[in-house]
Amino acid sequence: MLDLFFTGFLLALLGLGLRRPFFWVLAYLYVDILAPQKFTYLILPLIPVSLIAFVAAFGGWLLIDDKRDSRFTLRQFLMVILPLYCGMTTMSADFPAEAAEKWAWVWKALVFAIFLPLTLRTRLRFEAAILTMVLSAGAIIISGSIKTLASGGGYGSLKFFVNDNTGLYEGSIISCVAIAVIPLIWWLMNNGTIYPKNWMVKLFGLSLTLACLLIPIGTQARTGLLCIGLLFLLSLRSAKRRLLYLTLIGGLALAAIPLLPDSYTKRMNTIENHASDESASTRVAVWMWTLDYVKENPFGGGFEAYRANRLTIETRTTKTDGNTSSVAVQAVEDKGRAYHSSYFEMLGEQGWPGLMLWLWIQLLGLWQMERLRSRWRKKAAAPGAGPEQQWQAPLANALQQAQLVYLLGSLFVGIAYQPFILMLIGLQCGLWSYLRRIDSAEPRVLRPLHKLNVPDAVAAH
């Protein structure tokens, strides 16, 4: 029955694309995020559904869809350079077989992120893409939150639809993405037009937000706690009654502390003293190794270059017996440990040029969303502004907040090429291009000459 439902749903989505090719773009978003072929058994695992949706999305846009309003932005150009550079480092990678395996999915994620903005020509398409992304990720988040409420979760032990530890099904990654997606949930609640604005939509949005907040508890990923803290600080910027907001959030946090599992509280305590935790100490050791590695390999070692590392990690544990404290030092040998940081992932694999290019793409997005947010807030507040000017600034703000949460989470998780995050970047590129086109299409009002501050002689001439 499960196979029939998911197969039927995917076929219906692909069928709608025969009439509206943009549905094939939505189908790829759905398949790439949720990966229904992983938790079905009979039909979808036997079919290359991701490849089919990928080809349909590109083919539909190329052959059928209207391309008059498609624009290519600077960030898309930078994202074209990035896979070209990654392809070069892959050919000279330290571990060719492993690098080729990672390259097989990285290039597809980057190419789709470059392509996605070309299809986002209307507000409805933005809403449909965001809704598909939120609901697809939300399916994973809801299943994890239900299991968290039932069992309390556990580090490395919370399972979602399947017993899988890749993509959004990995605990630290879904913890970061779950918090990053909250601003988009609230944008859909307040500005979406696909569903009516009624109490059922509000209730679902609030429930999904709660589910997102439960994921870091269920996975016990320290990254998620830091992301929650950052999102709270970012939300203060848009809060109208900040004192009331601070009071409510503080009260909810205090009320939630007694309900948290003891294992979660103990793991979060290791944030303060990373030297006592082998996992955190290993990350620091890998980062130091990466800095030494790029001194000799400034252009990186290609994908999976971390497999060359050999580490000696020292952990320090303080034991107190009465008035006497002692520090126990333990040395652990390790090798082939992953970067556990997107920044060091880019540095070790693509060297300084790759890291600088990746940072340029990220920082340019933050700047562009701030520009849009500022400009369209003024337009929304201008006399005579209607509902058609009210959704742009909140969307730019939501995308900026989601990216900032990602950039913090990626400090501790190797998700430099995470497809969901690249889709967010694609949405940013599309919004920047779309709103610039709208601005250029608006008629410019010329001020009368007598109101301009120019010398009379010039005016007379």
Long-range contacts (C-beta under 8 A, 24 or more apart in sequence): 2-39, 2-40, 2-41, 3-40, 3-41, 3-42, 3-43, 3-44, 4-43, 6-36, 6-40, 6-44, 7-40, 7-43, 7-44, 10-36, 10-44, 10-49, 14-52, 14-53, 14-56, 17-56, 17-60, 21-60, 21-61, 21-64, 21-65, 22-60, 22-65, 22-119, 22-125, 22-128, 24-53, 24-56, 24-57, 24-59, 24-60, 25-57, 25-60, 25-61, 25-116, 25-119, 25-129, 26-128, 26-129, 26-132, 27-53, 27-56, 27-57, 28-53, 28-54, 28-56, 28-57, 28-112, 29-129, 29-132, 29-133, 29-136, 29-423, 30-132, 30-136, 32-109, 32-112, 32-419, 32-423, 33-133, 33-136, 33-137, 33-168, 33-419, 33-420, 33-423, 34-136, 34-137, 34-139, 34-140, 35-167, 35-169, 38-161, 38-162, 38-164, 38-169, 39-161, 39-162, 54-108, 54-112, 57-112, 57-115, 57-119, 58-115, 61-115, 61-118, 61-119, 65-119, 66-121, 67-118, 69-121, 69-434, 69-437, 70-118, 70-119, 70-121, 71-117, 71-118, 71-433, 71-436, 71-437, 72-118, 72-433, 73-117, 73-429, 73-432, 73-433, 74-364, 75-361, 75-364, 75-365, 75-368, 75-425, 75-428, 75-429, 75-432, 76-114, 76-117, 76-429, 78-357, 78-360, 78-361, 78-364, 79-110, 79-113, 79-114, 79-361, 79-425, 80-114, 81-357, 82-110, 82-354, 82-357, 82-358, 82-361, 83-107, 83-110, 83-111, 85-350, 85-353, 85-354, 85-357, 86-110, 86-303, 86-349, 86-350, 86-354, 89-299, 89-300, 89-301, 89-302, 89-303, 89-349, 89-350, 89-351, 89-354, 90-302, 90-303, 92-302, 93-301, 93-302, 93-303, 93-304, 93-305, 94-301, 94-302, 94-304, 94-305, 94-307, 94-308, 95-302, 95-303, 95-304, 95-305, 95-307, 95-308, 96-302, 98-303, 98-304, 98-307, 99-302, 99-303, 99-304, 101-304, 102-303, 102-304, 103-303, 105-419, 106-303, 106-417, 109-417, 109-418, 109-419, 109-422, 110-417, 110-422, 112-419, 112-422, 112-423, 112-426, 113-419, 113-422, 113-423, 113-425, 113-426, 113-429, 114-426, 115-426, 116-423, 116-426, 116-427, 116-429, 116-430, 117-426, 117-427, 117-429, 117-430, 117-433, 118-430, 119-430, 120-426, 120-427, 120-430, 120-431, 120-433, 120-434, 121-434, 123-193, 123-391, 124-193, 124-194, 126-395, 126-427, 126-430, 126-431, 126-434, 127-188, 127-192, 127-193, 127-194, 128-194, 129-427, 130-184, 130-187, 130-188, 130-427, 131-188, 131-192, 131-194, 133-181, 133-184, 133-420, 133-423, 134-181, 134-184, 134-185, 134-188, 134-208, 137-168, 137-177, 137-178, 137-181, 137-420, 138-181, 138-208, 138-211, 140-168, 140-169, 140-174, 141-174, 141-178, 141-181, 141-208, 141-211, 141-212, 141-215, 142-208, 142-211, 144-174, 144-211, 144-214, 144-215, 144-218, 144-219, 145-210, 145-211, 145-212, 145-214, 145-215, 145-218, 147-218, 148-214, 148-215, 148-217, 148-218, 149-214, 152-218, 152-261, 152-263, 152-264, 153-217, 153-218, 153-219, 153-220, 153-261, 153-264, 154-218, 154-220, 154-263, 155-219, 155-220, 155-221, 155-263, 155-267, 158-218, 158-219, 158-220, 167-418, 167-419, 168-420, 171-219, 171-220, 171-221, 172-219, 172-221, 172-223, 172-224, 172-409, 172-412, 172-413, 173-413, 173-415, 173-418, 174-215, 174-219, 175-215, 175-216, 175-219, 175-221, 175-223, 175-224, 175-227, 175-409, 176-221, 176-223, 176-224, 176-227, 176-405, 176-406, 176-409, 176-410, 176-413, 176-415, 177-406, 177-418, 177-420, 177-421, 178-211, 178-212, 178-213, 178-215, 178-216, 178-224, 179-212, 179-213, 179-215, 179-216, 179-224, 179-227, 179-228, 179-231, 179-405, 179-409, 180-227, 180-401, 180-402, 180-403, 180-405, 180-406, 180-409, 180-421, 180-424, 181-212, 181-402, 182-209, 182-212, 182-213, 182-231, 183-231, 183-397, 183-398, 183-399, 183-401, 183-402, 184-398, 184-399, 184-402, 185-209, 185-212, 186-398, 187-391, 187-394, 187-395, 187-398, 190-394, 191-390, 191-391, 191-394, 191-395, 217-260, 217-261, 217-264, 220-263, 220-264, 220-267, 222-267, 222-268, 222-270, 222-271, 222-412, 223-409, 223-412, 223-413, 224-409, 225-268, 225-271, 226-271, 226-408, 226-409, 226-412, 227-405, 227-408, 227-409, 230-404, 230-405, 230-408, 231-401, 231-405, 234-401, 234-404, 234-405, 235-401, 238-397, 275-314, 275-315, 275-316, 276-315, 276-316, 276-317, 276-318, 277-315, 278-313, 278-315, 278-332, 281-313, 281-314, 281-315, 282-311, 282-313, 282-334, 282-337, 282-340, 283-340, 283-341, 283-412, 285-311, 285-312, 285-313, 285-334, 285-337, 286-311, 286-337, 286-338, 286-339, 286-340, 286-344, 287-339, 287-341, 287-344, 290-339, 290-344, 290-347, 290-348, 291-347, 293-348, 294-347, 294-348, 294-351, 294-352, 297-351, 298-351, 298-352, 299-350, 299-351, 299-352, 299-353, 299-354, 300-347, 300-348, 300-349, 300-350, 300-351, 300-354, 301-348, 301-349, 302-349, 303-349, 304-349, 305-348, 305-349, 306-336, 306-337, 306-338, 306-339, 306-348, 307-336, 308-336, 309-335, 309-336, 309-337, 310-334, 310-335, 311-335, 311-337, 338-414, 339-414, 340-412, 340-413, 340-414, 341-410, 341-411, 341-412, 341-413, 341-414, 342-410, 342-411, 342-413, 342-414, 342-415, 342-416, 343-410, 343-411, 343-416, 344-414, 345-414, 345-416, 346-416, 358-416, 361-425, 362-403, 362-407, 365-399, 365-400, 365-403, 365-425, 365-428, 365-429, 366-400, 366-403, 366-404, 368-428, 368-432, 369-396, 369-397, 369-399, 369-400, 369-403, 369-428, 369-431, 369-432, 370-396, 370-400, 372-396, 372-431, 372-432, 372-435, 373-397, 373-400, 375-439, 376-435, 392-431, 392-435, 395-431, 396-431, 399-424, 399-427, 399-428, 399-431, 403-428
